[in-house]
Amino acid sequence: MSTPVGRTSGLLRRHEIQRLEPIPRPGPVGPERVVIRLQTAAGFPLSFSLAHAENSELCQITRYRGGEGLTCGSDPRTCVAPDEISVHPGLRNEEGDGKSLVTLSGVVGSDVAGLELQYTNGVVVPVPITERFVLFEIAPEHHADERFVLVGRDAAGEVITRRVLK
């Protein structure tokens, strides 16, 4: 960095910065159990695990390409109505190859026995549910779709709920 002619650079004043103590967060205290494991279209493993935490809470751990997402709190399955779909899109950016990963993740209510994803071009694909949790990759050719429709079916195959995702 250059200094303008006639001026010198120097230390104006020194401030001491106080050390911040980390905020204690609940973490897993029980063994981790992989609930969902899949291979993405780009060929990388993506997994979702559960582990018990303190105070009867539940930790959800998602791992992808060396990264880990950890959320601990109340069990999300207890927070949805029996016919509800609480599934949301998510995006992970690929640093190495420039490709993105678009996922659906969340939980479904106890009455939702089957889930399907309807793309805007009319293609319908089943979305696996494991212990009422969902982790699913949106096909790369559909990343540009403006909306998706999730359809929840009961054990008899009847439609009991729909959710439009944008």
N, C-alpha and C positions, 0 to 999 in steps of 0.2 A: 504494500500500500504506500502510495507516495504522499508526501506532506506538501501543502502549498508553499510557494516561495515566501520566505520571511516568517514562517510559522514553524513551531516545533511541536512535536507530540509529546505527551507526558501523562502521568497519572494525575487525575484531578482529585479523587478522594477514594478511600478504601472503605468498603462496608463489609462487616462480618455477616455471614449468612448463617442463620441458625439451622442446625440439623433437624430435619423433620423425621419424626418417628412414623414408621408405617402403620397404617390403620389395620388393626387385626381383622381378618376376614375368616369366616368359617371355611374350613377345607375338609377334604375327605378324611375320615377317621377309620372307615371300614374298608374292606377290600374292594377293588374296582372290578366291575363285571361288564364286558363288552356286550351290548344289546344289539347293535346294528353295525355291520361291516359291509362295505361295498367298494367296488373299483370304479373310478370315474371314467368318463369317455376318454380322458387324457391318459389313462392308465395308472393313476395313482390311488393308493388306498385312502379311504375316508371312513372313520369309525366314530361311533357314539357309545359312550359307556356311562354307567351309573355307579355311585359309591355313596354309602351312608356318611352323613356329616353329624356334627354335634347337634344337640337339641332336636333330635328326630328329623332333621332336615335331610335333603337329598342333593347330591352334587351331580351335575351333568357335565361330562367331559367330551369334547369333540376334538379329534385329531386329524390333521391334514397337512401333508408335505412339511413335516417338522414343526408345525405350529399347533398350539393347543388352546382351546377355549374352555374355560371353567366357569360354571355358574352353580352356586349353592343357594338353596332356599327351600321353601315348602315344595312338596311334590306337585308338579303342575297338573297331574291327572286328577287331583282333588279339587281343582279350580275350574273345571269345565262341566257344563251341563251334559247329561247323557247323550243328547243329540247334537252336540256342538263340535265344530272343527276349529281348533285353535292352531292352525298351521300357517306359517308365513314364509315368504321368499327371503333368501339371503344371497349375498354375493361375496365371493372370495376372488381376489385378483391374483393372477399368476405372475410372479416376478420374472421367472426364468424364460418362459415361452410365450408370454403375452396373452395367453388364453385365460378366459375367466371361467369360474365355476359358479353356476347358479343352482341353488338348492331350495328345497322346501323342507322345513323342519318345524316340529311342534308336537302337539298331542291331540287326540280325538276323544270324544266322550265314550262312555261305556256301552252305549247302544250302537255305535258306529263299528260295524263288523267288516266293512269293505270300503275302500276309498279309490276313486279314479280321478284322473286328471284329464280334462278336455282342453286340447289346444285350439287356437282360433281357426285352424284349417280343418277342424272336425275330427282329427285323430284323437282317440281315447286310449289311455294307457292305465293299467292298474298301478296303484301306489301301495307298496307294502306297509303294513302296520305291525309293529312288534311291541307287545306289552303296552299298547295304546300310544306308542311313540312313532314318529315319522321322521325319516331322513331320506331324501330322494333327490336325485340330480335331474334338473331340467335338461332335456336334450339340447346340445349346442345349437342345432338348427332352429330352435325355438327361442333363443335368448332375446331376439328382437320382438317377440310377440308382445302386444300391448296389454293383454290380459289372459288369465287362465281361469278355468272354473274347476273347483274341486267338488266332487259329488260324493256324499256319504250314504252308504246303504246299510240297512240293518241285516240281521242274520238271515232273513227271508229273501234278501236281495232287493227290497223295496227302497226307493229313495226317501231318506228322512231329513236330509239337509244338503244345502249347497253353499259354497262360499266362492265369491268372485275375488280373484287376486289381480292386482294391477302392478 
